[in-house]
Amino acid sequence: MLAILILYNLYFLVPLCILGLVYILIERTLRLRPQRSRKDKSHRHAVKMLGVIVLAFVLCWLPYIVSMTMTYVSLTADSNMLPSTLWCTT
């Protein structure tokens, strides 16, 4: 079961790292453009879109990854502990 949890997290982290790396390279290329072309609206719009795409990826996949992690935690928790009590530590 732990292997499945690691695999699910890798399905999230590997694409996120690839997206981040590619968009950092794109942003660096945009930043290295001549100064007068960097001030136009399309440049700012492109940089904002890079952030929006990465944010959309994270917002779409994060609930799934969190739910899979919580499922794993609830299955491996003590059998006397109910899954709902994982949220409350007393």
Backbone as JSON, one array per atom type, in Angstrom:
{
  "sequence": "MLAILILYNLYFLVPLCILGLVYILIERTLRLRPQRSRKDKSHRHAVKMLGVIVLAFVLCWLPYIVSMTMTYVSLTADSNMLPSTLWCTT",
  "N": [[0.82, -1.2, 0.0], [2.0, 1.2, 0.7], [3.7, 1.58, -1.43], [1.91, 2.22, -3.46], [0.94, 4.68, -2.55], [3.28, 6.21, -2.7], [3.67, 6.08, -5.45], [1.36, 7.43, -6.4], [1.91, 9.97, -5.37], [4.21, 10.53, -6.81], [3.11, 10.69, -9.34], [2.02, 13.17, -9.17], [4.1, 14.9, -8.34], [6.25, 14.6, -10.19], [5.23, 15.5, -12.8], [4.66, 18.12, -11.94], [7.18, 19.14, -11.3], [8.39, 18.98, -13.84], [6.71, 20.73, -15.29], [7.24, 23.08, -13.84], [10.02, 23.42, -14.35], [10.08, 23.69, -17.17], [8.51, 25.99, -17.49], [10.0, 27.83, -16.06], [12.23, 27.98, -17.72], [11.0, 29.05, -20.01], [10.15, 31.52, -18.98], [12.62, 32.63, -18.35], [13.67, 32.88, -20.92], [11.91, 34.76, -21.95], [12.55, 36.88, -20.29], [15.11, 37.47, -21.1], [14.78, 38.75, -23.45], [15.03, 41.67, -25.61], [15.07, 44.88, -23.95], [13.03, 46.82, -24.62], [11.01, 45.26, -25.77], [10.21, 43.77, -23.66], [8.55, 45.27, -22.12], [6.06, 45.36, -23.16], [2.52, 44.58, -23.32], [1.94, 41.93, -24.0], [4.1, 40.44, -23.11], [3.95, 40.6, -20.29], [1.49, 39.4, -20.01], [2.03, 36.79, -20.91], [3.81, 35.89, -18.95], [2.14, 35.92, -16.7], [0.29, 33.99, -17.5], [1.85, 31.68, -17.42], [2.14, 31.29, -14.66], [-0.56, 30.92, -13.98], [-1.19, 28.53, -15.29], [0.45, 26.64, -13.98], [-0.6, 26.93, -11.39], [-3.24, 26.09, -11.85], [-2.82, 23.39, -12.48], [-1.85, 22.44, -10.0], [-4.05, 23.01, -8.32], [-5.99, 21.36, -9.45], [-5.01, 18.72, -9.16], [-4.14, 18.44, -6.52], [-6.27, 17.98, -4.54], [-6.96, 15.3, -5.1], [-4.54, 13.94, -4.6], [-4.21, 14.52, -1.89], [-6.49, 13.26, -0.85], [-5.92, 10.57, -1.48], [-3.64, 10.21, 0.09], [-4.72, 10.61, 2.64], [-6.46, 8.44, 2.7], [-4.65, 6.32, 2.71], [-3.41, 6.84, 5.17], [-5.57, 6.49, 6.9], [-6.1, 3.79, 6.52], [-3.84, 2.57, 7.49], [-3.79, 3.33, 10.08], [-4.34, 2.83, 13.61], [-6.58, 0.19, 14.38], [-8.57, 0.73, 16.21], [-8.96, 3.4, 16.0], [-10.99, 5.72, 14.49], [-11.33, 6.86, 11.09], [-12.19, 9.53, 10.96], [-11.23, 10.66, 13.25], [-8.64, 11.21, 12.79], [-8.23, 13.79, 12.13], [-8.44, 15.2, 14.45], [-6.41, 15.7, 17.1], [-5.94, 14.69, 20.3]],
  "CA": [[0.0, 0.0, 0.0], [2.9, 2.35, 0.73], [4.2, 1.77, -2.79], [0.85, 2.9, -4.22], [0.95, 6.07, -2.1], [4.47, 6.84, -3.29], [3.41, 6.19, -6.87], [0.41, 8.52, -6.6], [2.6, 11.24, -5.14], [5.1, 10.76, -7.94], [2.27, 11.13, -10.46], [1.77, 14.59, -8.97], [5.33, 15.67, -8.2], [7.08, 14.58, -11.41], [4.72, 16.49, -13.76], [4.78, 19.47, -11.39], [8.59, 19.54, -11.48], [8.61, 19.2, -15.27], [6.04, 21.99, -15.62], [8.0, 24.18, -13.25], [11.28, 23.59, -15.07], [9.82, 24.21, -18.52], [8.03, 27.36, -17.4], [11.13, 28.67, -15.65], [13.02, 28.21, -18.93], [10.25, 29.98, -20.86], [10.2, 32.84, -18.36], [13.98, 33.14, -18.52], [13.8, 33.3, -22.31], [11.17, 36.02, -22.08], [13.28, 37.92, -19.56], [16.33, 37.8, -21.84], [14.44, 39.51, -24.66], [15.44, 43.08, -25.51], [14.35, 45.64, -22.92], [11.8, 47.49, -25.08], [9.95, 44.29, -26.03], [9.79, 43.21, -22.38], [7.6, 46.14, -21.46], [4.75, 45.33, -23.78], [1.47, 43.85, -22.61], [1.97, 40.49, -24.29], [5.13, 39.83, -22.26], [3.37, 40.46, -18.95], [0.4, 38.43, -20.12], [2.63, 35.47, -21.03], [4.36, 35.52, -17.64], [1.0, 35.62, -15.84], [-0.28, 32.73, -17.95], [2.7, 30.6, -16.9], [1.74, 31.09, -13.27], [-1.93, 30.41, -13.94], [-1.17, 27.13, -15.72], [1.0, 25.85, -12.88], [-1.59, 26.97, -10.31], [-4.37, 25.24, -12.24], [-2.39, 22.0, -12.32], [-1.79, 22.14, -8.58], [-5.41, 23.01, -7.77], [-6.74, 20.22, -9.97], [-4.5, 17.44, -8.71], [-3.88, 18.38, -5.09], [-7.31, 17.28, -3.76], [-6.84, 13.86, -5.33], [-3.36, 13.45, -3.89], [-4.5, 14.6, -0.46], [-7.45, 12.2, -0.5], [-5.22, 9.28, -1.51], [-2.77, 10.16, 1.26], [-5.56, 10.41, 3.81], [-6.94, 7.06, 2.64], [-3.55, 5.49, 3.17], [-3.23, 7.06, 6.61], [-6.68, 5.89, 7.63], [-6.0, 2.33, 6.43], [-2.7, 2.1, 8.28], [-3.94, 3.77, 11.47], [-4.79, 1.83, 14.57], [-7.93, -0.26, 14.06], [-9.5, 1.35, 17.15], [-9.13, 4.81, 15.68], [-11.83, 5.98, 13.32], [-10.67, 7.79, 10.17], [-12.56, 10.92, 11.23], [-10.47, 11.18, 14.39], [-7.3, 11.58, 12.35], [-8.18, 15.26, 12.03], [-8.43, 15.76, 15.81], [-5.45, 15.05, 17.98], [-6.2, 15.11, 21.69]],
  "C": [[0.86, 1.26, 0.0], [3.44, 2.63, -0.67], [3.18, 2.51, -3.65], [0.8, 4.36, -3.84], [2.13, 6.83, -2.7], [4.25, 7.05, -4.79], [2.43, 7.32, -7.18], [1.06, 9.88, -6.39], [3.58, 11.55, -6.26], [4.33, 11.21, -9.18], [1.94, 12.61, -10.36], [3.08, 15.38, -9.03], [6.17, 15.71, -9.47], [6.53, 15.55, -12.46], [4.84, 17.93, -13.24], [6.2, 19.98, -11.55], [8.9, 19.81, -12.95], [7.96, 20.51, -15.71], [6.83, 23.17, -15.09], [9.29, 24.45, -13.99], [11.05, 24.21, -16.44], [9.37, 25.66, -18.45], [9.09, 28.32, -16.88], [12.01, 28.97, -16.86], [12.32, 29.19, -19.88], [10.33, 31.39, -20.29], [11.58, 33.45, -18.49], [14.21, 33.62, -19.95], [13.08, 34.62, -22.54], [11.92, 37.17, -21.4], [14.52, 38.36, -20.33], [16.05, 38.54, -23.15], [14.91, 40.95, -24.5], [14.51, 43.87, -24.59], [13.04, 46.25, -23.42], [10.67, 46.51, -25.36], [9.44, 43.65, -24.74], [8.7, 44.03, -21.72], [6.21, 46.05, -22.06], [3.79, 44.43, -23.01], [1.56, 42.35, -22.82], [3.01, 39.78, -23.42], [4.57, 39.61, -20.86], [2.27, 39.41, -18.95], [0.96, 37.0, -20.17], [3.18, 34.99, -19.68], [3.22, 35.18, -16.67], [0.37, 34.29, -16.22], [0.54, 31.54, -17.47], [2.31, 30.28, -15.46], [0.36, 30.48, -13.15], [-1.97, 28.94, -14.32], [-0.64, 26.23, -14.6], [0.01, 25.8, -11.71], [-2.79, 26.08, -10.61], [-4.02, 23.76, -12.09], [-2.41, 21.6, -10.85], [-3.2, 22.05, -7.99], [-6.24, 21.83, -8.26], [-6.29, 18.9, -9.36], [-4.31, 17.34, -7.21], [-4.99, 17.72, -4.28], [-7.25, 15.76, -3.92], [-5.67, 13.27, -4.55], [-3.59, 13.47, -2.39], [-5.47, 13.49, -0.05], [-6.8, 10.83, -0.53], [-4.3, 9.14, -0.3], [-3.59, 9.92, 2.52], [-6.15, 8.99, 3.84], [-5.87, 6.11, 3.14], [-3.37, 5.62, 4.68], [-4.34, 6.39, 7.39], [-6.62, 4.36, 7.59], [-4.87, 1.78, 7.3], [-2.79, 2.53, 9.74], [-4.4, 2.61, 12.34], [-6.24, 1.46, 14.29], [-8.97, 0.31, 15.02], [-9.8, 2.8, 16.81], [-9.98, 4.94, 14.42], [-11.13, 6.97, 12.4], [-11.0, 9.25, 10.45], [-11.76, 11.5, 12.39], [-9.03, 11.51, 14.01], [-7.13, 13.1, 12.3], [-8.03, 15.89, 13.4], [-7.42, 15.0, 16.65], [-5.67, 15.58, 19.38], [-5.21, 14.48, 22.63]]
}
